[in-house]
Amino acid sequence: MSFSHRIKGVTELAEKQMGEASNQSFATRKYLMAIGQRSRTMMIPKKTPKMPTRAASSSAVKKHATDNNDSVMANTLLWAHLIPPMPIIASTVYRHFTKGPPLKSWNLSTDITINIIRDFLDRCRKITVEEIQRMSSSKKLPIPSNIHRRKFTVPYSYRERAGNHIAKLFCQSDERFIGWDWEASRKDAPPLNGEWLQQKGNPLDPSKESTILYLHGGAYYLGTYGIYRQFLSRIIKYSHASTCSIDYRLAPQHPFPAALEDALATYLYLIDPPADDENQPIDPQKIVISGDSAGGGLTFALLLVIRDAGLPYPAGAMALSPWVDLTHSLPSIITNMMTDYLPPMGFKHAPSPALDYTRLPQKRVEAILNAEITTEKSDIDNKPSTGPFSEDISSHSQLIEDIDRIQFYASNEALKIPLVSPVFDKKNLRRLPRLLVQCGTAERLRDESIYTALKASNCYPGAQSDHSGSTNHVILELYEDQPHVFQLLFSNKLTSRAIKNLGAFVREVTCSPAIAKEKSLGYVTEDTLTIRKVDSQGKISDAKKEVLEKISSKTWANWEERLSRPSIKERMDEVNAAFVKYSILG
């Protein structure tokens, strides 16, 4: 082939991918602008405000108009700032065709999408937690035309019941490390709202229909069930189930264990609703608990509470890129830094009252302890707020740690509580229902999924034979070159396969009547561990032997050693050094 023909071929390929990427980029920008418009209009009253009486001063009228204009202007500027700039797209296109994509299977569209998300998260550092929370919850996706929606509110008493179960699982040191009066805060907490989604015209008997309790992601401080409607509607299509999703309380205003209490309250409500409630009790064996990222970690934490509190088990659980180690100890958090969009040094935000943890209700003992530690309230305005992998954050306690608080969800001292980071479960994640774990091989939390699957199935190097029957049945699916929670980002063969597999898992573990109409994918098996690899074309292959050969005894010992390290600062320094190295290499 002549040189000119090669140039022509590359040019045609570039033009084709540029077209796809431009459409996706334009759609992303349009979506962000739509959210901004929605957020702005929400701040303008629908009804004309009542005019003040003659006695009211004209200054009050001017103040109202000024405040309203200022808030709308501030929100407009906020969204304008967060819309991805064209240089990000242009630089990605240039790098893609001159140096090649970060991973061989990535086309230009994937490359641009990940860089837009990465840039968006970086820009979010300049706004406050309260602002990004308001933005992430103000826009709910429309309800698909083939889906019926019904709202609900979990009664307050279920939070009390859930809290009582959880409190019994904490020891004295756990309560001290949690560091706030989470039980007292329940009285002033917002209502626990959610929604049911069901396919219209579903021929299944409601009493035999499967239910998915879905817990959204968002690092425990962002998100709402409303942005998952399109995604959940696709799972409904393949599972022939209903979904139940909630808006659990978010950190930092409501740290651990508020989200867990809300998740358990909802589960108790599903299996044992009030006598006068419109919902009938759901057989736990018809329920599958699921979630992505932080919602995946919350899924595991909820399973641990159900197990240890002696509550009825669900039929199974599905975790998508689960965040089960908030200490971020395992190697992929570093090695996959450049192939994922999660911020290299964590989520950071501008200073705000939400990050002053001394504002949380304190238990009397904690209040006395804090008074001995510090004699004056920390100055939040002089403390830059951060999230994972950063050192400066307003914190009321630094008793045993060598670095300030790194997570919005829990203090450093609490990060190894199993209900915060399930990888530290003292029972090795045993006696759980059937599990399906999906993750991308390019994401930073990949090793957490692999570790969890091997630990729960008792198939890790050096594992002792277990004849007690406590070993779980686990299926781990590894999706080639995919980033964190790819199922919600792309429309490709891998995403389609992942969602179809989620639907099949629900059908099979709940013994849905829909099984007769669909092909079995083998999710109910006697094997304790199944590992499947899904390539870029959506083709599934058995990868158990390959993965177990890579996870040698030496590798596993290294992972265990990394998890056991007492120093948080050591972990953060390691991540920072890697980030600096990757930045220099470009």
C-alpha positions in Angstrom: 0.0 0.0 0.0 1.4 3.4 -1.0 2.1 6.2 1.6 -0.7 8.3 0.1 -3.2 5.5 0.6 -2.2 5.1 4.2 -2.6 8.8 4.9 -6.0 8.7 3.2 -7.0 5.7 5.4 -5.9 7.3 8.6 -7.7 10.5 7.6 -11.0 8.7 6.9 -10.8 6.9 10.2 -10.1 10.1 12.1 -13.0 11.9 10.4 -15.3 9.0 11.3 -14.3 8.9 14.9 -14.3 12.7 15.1 -17.9 12.6 14.0 -18.8 10.1 16.7 -16.8 11.9 19.4 -18.2 15.3 18.4 -21.8 14.0 18.8 -21.0 12.5 22.2 -19.2 15.6 23.3 -22.0 17.8 22.1 -24.5 15.6 23.9 -22.5 15.9 27.1 -22.3 19.7 26.9 -26.0 19.9 26.0 -26.8 17.7 29.0 -24.7 19.8 31.4 -26.4 23.0 30.0 -29.8 21.4 30.4 -29.1 20.7 34.1 -27.9 24.2 34.6 -31.1 25.6 33.0 -33.2 23.2 35.1 -31.3 24.3 38.2 -31.8 28.0 37.4 -35.5 27.7 36.8 -36.0 25.9 40.0 -34.7 28.9 41.8 -37.3 31.2 40.3 -40.7 31.0 42.0 -43.4 29.6 39.8 -46.0 31.9 41.4 -45.7 35.6 41.5 -44.5 36.6 45.0 -47.0 38.4 47.1 -46.4 42.1 47.0 -45.4 43.8 50.2 -47.8 46.1 52.0 -47.5 49.9 51.8 -45.8 49.7 55.2 -43.1 47.6 53.8 -40.0 49.5 52.9 -38.9 49.8 49.3 -35.5 48.5 50.4 -37.0 45.1 51.2 -38.4 44.9 47.6 -35.0 45.8 46.2 -33.3 43.3 48.4 -35.6 40.5 47.3 -35.0 41.2 43.7 -31.3 41.6 44.2 -31.0 38.3 46.1 -33.0 36.4 43.5 -31.0 37.9 40.6 -27.7 37.1 42.5 -28.7 33.5 43.1 -29.7 32.9 39.5 -26.6 34.7 38.2 -24.4 32.6 40.6 -26.0 29.4 39.4 -25.6 30.4 35.8 -21.9 31.2 36.2 -21.4 27.9 38.1 -22.7 25.8 35.3 -20.9 27.9 32.7 -17.7 27.2 34.5 -18.3 23.4 34.6 -19.1 22.9 30.9 -16.1 21.2 29.4 -14.0 23.6 27.3 -13.0 22.9 23.7 -9.3 22.7 24.5 -9.9 19.5 26.4 -11.5 17.9 23.4 -8.9 19.3 21.0 -5.9 18.1 23.1 -7.5 14.7 23.5 -8.0 14.3 19.7 -4.4 15.4 19.1 -3.0 13.0 21.6 -5.2 10.2 20.5 -3.9 10.3 16.9 -0.3 11.2 17.6 0.5 9.0 20.7 -2.4 6.6 20.6 -5.2 6.0 23.1 -4.3 5.1 26.8 -5.7 1.6 26.0 -5.7 -0.1 22.7 -9.4 -0.8 22.6 -10.4 2.8 23.3 -11.8 4.6 20.3 -11.8 8.4 20.2 -15.3 8.7 21.6 -14.3 6.8 24.7 -11.1 8.7 25.1 -12.9 12.1 24.9 -15.7 11.0 27.2 -13.3 10.0 30.0 -11.3 13.2 29.7 -14.5 15.3 29.8 -15.5 13.6 33.0 -12.0 13.9 34.5 -12.0 17.6 33.6 -15.5 18.1 35.1 -14.5 16.5 38.4 -11.3 18.6 38.5 -13.3 21.8 38.0 -15.7 20.8 40.8 -12.9 21.4 43.3 -13.6 25.1 43.1 -17.2 24.9 44.3 -18.5 23.8 47.7 -19.9 20.4 48.7 -23.4 22.0 49.1 -23.3 23.4 45.6 -22.3 20.1 43.9 -24.9 18.3 46.0 -27.6 20.7 44.9 -26.5 20.3 41.3 -26.3 16.5 41.4 -29.8 16.2 42.8 -31.6 19.0 40.9 -31.7 17.1 37.6 -33.7 13.8 37.4 -33.8 12.0 34.1 -37.3 11.5 32.6 -39.2 8.4 33.2 -39.1 6.1 30.1 -42.4 5.8 28.4 -42.6 2.1 29.0 -42.1 2.4 32.7 -44.6 3.1 35.5 -43.3 5.1 38.4 -44.7 5.2 42.0 -43.2 7.3 44.8 -43.0 6.2 48.4 -41.6 7.3 51.8 -40.2 4.8 54.3 -41.9 5.5 57.7 -39.7 7.0 60.5 -40.1 3.9 62.7 -38.1 1.8 60.2 -35.1 4.1 60.7 -35.3 3.4 64.4 -35.6 -0.3 63.9 -32.6 -0.3 61.5 -30.6 1.9 63.9 -31.2 -0.5 66.8 -29.9 -3.4 64.7 -26.8 -1.5 63.6 -26.0 -0.1 67.1 -25.7 -3.6 68.5 -22.9 -4.4 66.1 -20.7 -1.6 67.3 -18.1 -2.0 70.0 -17.2 1.0 72.3 -14.1 1.9 70.1 -16.3 1.9 67.0 -18.7 4.4 68.5 -15.7 6.6 69.6 -14.2 6.5 66.1 -17.6 7.2 64.5 -17.4 10.4 66.5 -21.0 11.8 66.3 -24.4 11.2 67.7 -25.9 9.5 64.7 -28.9 8.2 66.6 -29.9 11.6 67.9 -29.6 13.1 64.4 -32.4 10.8 63.2 -35.0 13.1 64.7 -34.0 16.0 62.4 -33.2 14.0 59.3 -35.0 14.5 56.0 -37.6 11.9 55.0 -36.4 8.7 53.4 -38.0 9.0 49.9 -37.8 6.6 47.0 -39.5 5.4 43.9 -40.7 2.1 42.4 -40.2 1.5 38.7 -42.0 -1.3 36.9 -42.5 -2.1 33.3 -45.9 -1.3 32.0 -48.0 -4.3 31.0 -45.8 -6.7 33.0 -47.7 -10.0 32.8 -46.1 -11.4 36.0 -48.1 -11.9 39.2 -46.9 -9.1 41.5 -46.4 -11.6 44.3 -44.1 -13.6 42.1 -42.2 -10.6 40.6 -38.6 -10.0 41.6 -37.5 -6.8 43.2 -34.2 -5.0 43.0 -33.3 -2.7 45.9 -30.9 -0.3 44.2 -28.5 1.9 46.1 -26.9 4.7 44.0 -23.3 5.7 43.9 -21.6 9.0 44.3 -18.8 8.6 46.9 -21.4 8.7 49.7 -21.9 12.5 49.2 -23.4 12.9 45.8 -26.3 11.5 43.7 -29.9 10.7 43.6 -32.1 7.8 42.4 -33.5 10.1 39.7 -30.4 10.0 37.5 -30.6 6.2 37.3 -34.0 5.8 35.7 -32.8 5.0 32.2 -30.2 2.6 33.5 -32.7 0.8 35.8 -35.2 0.7 33.0 -32.8 -1.4 31.0 -32.2 -3.8 33.9 -36.0 -4.1 34.3 -36.3 -5.0 30.6 -34.0 -8.0 31.0 -34.8 -9.1 34.5 -38.6 -8.7 34.3 -38.4 -7.2 37.8 -39.4 -4.0 39.6 -36.8 -1.7 41.1 -36.9 0.1 44.4 -34.4 3.0 44.8 -34.0 5.5 47.5 -32.3 8.8 48.3 -30.3 7.9 51.4 -28.7 10.6 53.5 -25.4 11.9 52.3 -22.1 12.8 53.9 -20.5 15.0 55.1 -23.7 16.4 56.7 -24.8 12.8 57.5 -21.7 10.6 57.7 -21.5 6.9 58.5 -23.7 5.1 59.5 -26.6 7.3 58.2 -26.6 5.9 54.7 -26.4 2.3 56.0 -29.3 3.0 58.4 -31.4 4.2 55.5 -30.6 1.2 53.3 -31.5 -1.2 56.1 -34.6 0.7 56.9 -35.7 0.3 53.3 -35.0 -3.4 53.3 -37.0 -3.9 56.5 -39.8 -1.9 55.0 -39.9 -4.1 51.9 -40.1 -7.4 53.8 -42.4 -6.2 56.6 -44.4 -3.1 55.7 -47.0 -1.6 58.0 -50.4 -3.3 58.1 -52.1 -0.3 56.6 -49.5 0.2 53.8 -50.4 -0.1 50.2 -47.5 -2.5 49.6 -47.6 -6.2 50.4 -44.6 -7.9 52.2 -42.0 -9.1 49.7 -40.5 -12.5 50.1 -36.7 -11.8 50.8 -35.9 -14.6 48.4 -37.5 -12.4 45.6 -35.2 -9.5 46.5 -31.7 -8.7 45.0 -29.8 -5.8 46.6 -27.6 -3.9 44.1 -25.5 -0.7 43.8 -22.6 0.9 42.0 -19.4 2.4 43.4 -20.3 3.7 46.9 -23.7 2.0 46.4 -21.8 -1.2 45.8 -19.9 -0.8 49.0 -23.2 0.0 50.8 -24.6 -3.2 49.3 -21.9 -5.3 51.0 -22.3 -3.4 54.2 -26.0 -4.0 54.2 -25.4 -7.7 53.7 -23.1 -7.8 56.7 -25.7 -6.2 58.9 -28.4 -8.6 57.6 -26.1 -11.5 58.4 -24.9 -10.4 61.8 -28.3 -9.2 62.9 -29.9 -12.5 62.0 -32.3 -11.0 59.5 -33.8 -12.9 56.5 -31.4 -13.1 53.6 -32.1 -11.7 50.2 -31.8 -14.0 47.1 -28.6 -12.3 46.0 -26.6 -9.1 45.5 -25.1 -7.4 42.5 -22.2 -4.9 43.0 -20.9 -2.7 40.1 -17.4 -1.4 40.7 -18.0 -1.6 44.5 -16.1 0.7 46.8 -15.3 -1.7 49.6 -11.9 -0.3 50.8 -12.1 3.3 51.9 -8.4 3.2 52.8 -7.5 2.6 49.1 -4.8 0.2 49.9 -4.6 -2.1 46.9 -2.3 -1.6 43.9 -4.8 -0.8 41.1 -5.6 2.5 42.9 -2.2 3.6 41.6 -1.5 1.4 38.6 -4.8 2.3 36.9 -4.6 6.0 37.7 -4.2 7.1 34.1 -6.9 4.8 32.6 -9.8 5.9 34.9 -11.5 9.2 35.5 -11.6 9.1 39.3 -9.6 12.1 40.6 -6.0 11.0 41.2 -5.8 12.9 44.5 -9.4 12.5 45.4 -12.5 14.7 45.6 -11.8 18.2 46.7 -14.1 21.2 47.3 -14.0 24.8 48.4 -14.4 25.5 52.1 -18.0 25.5 53.4 -19.9 24.8 56.6 -20.6 21.2 55.5 -17.0 20.4 56.1 -17.0 21.5 59.7 -17.5 18.2 61.5 -17.8 20.0 64.9 -21.3 21.0 63.7 -22.5 17.4 63.9 -24.5 16.4 67.0 -22.1 15.1 69.6 -22.6 12.4 72.2 -21.9 13.7 75.7 -18.8 11.6 76.1 -17.5 12.7 72.7 -18.2 16.3 73.5 -16.2 16.1 76.7 -13.4 14.3 74.8 -13.4 16.9 72.1 -13.2 19.7 74.7 -10.1 18.1 76.1 -8.5 17.8 72.7 -9.2 21.3 71.4 -10.3 24.5 73.3 -11.5 26.4 70.3 -13.5 25.6 67.2 -11.5 25.1 64.0 -11.6 28.0 61.6 -13.3 26.4 58.5 -12.5 29.4 56.3 -8.7 28.7 56.8 -9.0 25.0 56.0 -9.3 23.9 52.4 -11.8 21.1 52.1 -10.8 17.8 50.6 -11.9 14.3 50.1 -9.8 11.1 49.4 -6.0 11.4 49.2 -5.6 14.9 50.7 -4.4 16.1 54.0 -6.2 19.4 54.8 -9.7 19.1 56.0 -11.6 20.4 59.0 -11.6 17.6 61.6 -12.5 17.6 65.2 -10.4 14.6 66.2 -6.9 13.5 65.4 -6.3 11.0 68.2 -4.4 8.2 66.6 -3.9 9.3 63.0 -0.9 10.9 61.4 -3.0 12.8 58.7 -6.2 14.7 58.7 -9.5 13.2 57.6 -9.4 11.9 54.0 -13.0 10.8 53.5 -16.3 12.6 53.8 -18.1 9.5 54.9 -16.0 8.5 57.9 -13.1 9.6 60.0 -9.7 8.0 59.4 -10.0 6.0 62.6 -13.3 4.5 61.4 -12.2 3.5 57.9 -11.4 -0.1 58.9 -14.8 -0.7 60.6 -16.2 -3.5 58.4 -19.5 -1.7 57.9 -17.4 1.2 56.4 -14.9 -0.9 54.4 -16.3 -4.4 54.0 -12.9 -5.9 53.0 -12.1 -5.8 56.7 -15.0 -8.0 57.7 -13.8 -10.3 60.5 -15.8 -13.2 59.1 -14.0 -12.9 55.7 -17.2 -12.0 53.9 -18.6 -15.5 54.5 -22.3 -16.6 54.9 -23.6 -14.1 52.3 -26.2 -14.7 49.5 -25.1 -15.4 45.9 -23.0 -12.5 44.6 -22.3 -11.0 41.2 -19.5 -8.5 41.0 -18.8 -6.5 37.8 -15.8 -4.2 37.3 -13.6 -2.8 34.6 -10.0 -4.0 34.2 -8.9 -0.3 33.7 -10.5 1.1 36.8 -8.8 2.1 40.0 -11.0 0.0 42.2 -10.4 -3.2 40.2 -8.3 -5.0 42.8 -11.0 -4.3 45.4 -13.5 -6.4 43.4 -11.0 -9.2 42.8 -10.0 -9.3 46.5 -13.6 -9.3 47.6 -14.5 -12.1 45.1 -11.6 -14.3 46.2 -12.1 -13.7 49.9 -15.8 -14.3 49.9 -15.5 -17.5 47.9 -12.5 -18.8 49.9 -10.5 -19.2 46.7 -7.5 -17.0 47.5 -4.0 -18.4 47.7 -3.4 -20.2 51.0 -7.1 -20.4 51.9 -8.0 -23.2 54.3 -10.6 -25.8 53.2 -14.0 -24.8 54.6 -16.4 -27.6 55.3 -18.8 -25.5 57.4 -20.9 -24.5 54.4 -20.2 -20.8 55.0 -18.5 -20.2 51.7 -20.4 -18.1 49.2 -21.1 -18.6 45.5 -19.5 -15.6 43.7 -19.3 -14.7 40.1 -16.8 -12.0 39.1 -17.0 -10.4 35.7 -14.0 -8.4 34.4 -14.8 -6.1 31.5 -11.8 -5.4 29.2 -10.3 -1.9 29.4 -13.4 -0.4 31.0 -13.3 2.5 33.6 -15.2 2.9 36.9 -19.0 2.2 36.6 -18.7 2.0 32.8 -22.3 0.6 32.7 -23.7 4.1 33.2 -21.3 5.9 30.8 -21.2 4.2 27.4 -23.5 2.6 24.8 -21.4 -0.2 23.5 -21.3 -4.0 23.3 -19.7 -4.4 26.8 -22.3 -2.2 28.4 -25.1 -4.1 26.7 -23.6 -7.4 27.8 -23.1 -6.2 31.4 -26.8 -5.1 31.7 -28.1 -8.3 30.2 -26.0 -10.2 32.7 -27.5 -8.2 35.6 -31.0 -9.0 34.3 -30.1 -12.7 34.0 -28.7 -12.8 37.5 -31.9 -11.4 39.0 -34.1 -13.8 37.0 -32.1 -16.9 38.0 -31.4 -16.3 41.7 -35.0 -15.2 42.4 -36.4 -18.1 40.4 -38.5 -15.7 38.4 -41.2 -17.1 36.2 -39.5 -15.2 33.4 -36.8 -17.9 33.4 -38.9 -20.0 31.1 -38.8 -17.3 28.4 -35.1 -16.5 28.6 -31.9 -18.4 28.1 -30.0 -19.3 31.3 -26.6 -17.8 31.7 -25.5 -20.0 34.5 -25.7 -17.7 37.5 -27.0 -20.4 39.8 -24.1 -22.9 40.0 -22.5 -25.1 42.6 -19.1 -23.5 41.9 -18.0 -21.3 44.7 -16.1 -19.0 42.3 -16.7 -18.2 38.7 -14.6 -15.6 36.9 -15.6 -14.4 33.4 -13.8 -12.0 31.1 -15.7 -9.9 28.7 -13.7 -8.5 25.8 -14.3 -5.3 23.8 -16.7 -7.1 21.5 -18.9 -8.4 24.4 -17.6 -12.0 24.1 -17.5 -13.9 27.3 -14.7 -16.3 28.2 -13.7 -18.3 31.3 -10.9 -16.4 33.1 -10.7 -18.2 36.4 -7.5 -20.0 35.7 -5.8 -16.9 34.3 -6.8 -14.7 37.2 -5.8 -17.2 39.9 -2.4 -17.7 38.2 -1.8 -14.0 38.3 -2.8 -13.7 42.0 0.1 -15.8 43.4 0.8 -16.4 47.0 3.3 -13.6 47.0 0.8 -11.2 45.4 -1.9 -12.1 47.9 0.5 -11.7 50.8 1.4 -8.2 49.5 -2.2 -7.3 49.3 -2.9 -8.4 52.8 0.2 -6.5 54.0 -1.0 -3.3 52.3 -4.4 -3.6 53.9 -2.9 -4.1 57.3 -0.7 -1.0 57.3 -1.8 1.3 60.2 -0.6 4.5 58.5 -3.0 6.4 56.3 -0.3 9.0 55.5 1.9 6.2 54.1 -0.9 5.4 51.6 -1.4 9.0 50.7 2.3 9.6 50.1 2.4 6.6 47.9 -0.5 7.8 45.7 1.0 11.3 45.6 4.4 10.0 44.5 2.7 8.0 41.7 0.7 10.9 40.6 3.7 13.1 40.3 5.6 10.4 38.4 2.7 9.9 35.9 2.3 13.7 35.5 6.0 14.1 34.5 5.8 11.2 32.1 2.8 12.9 30.5 
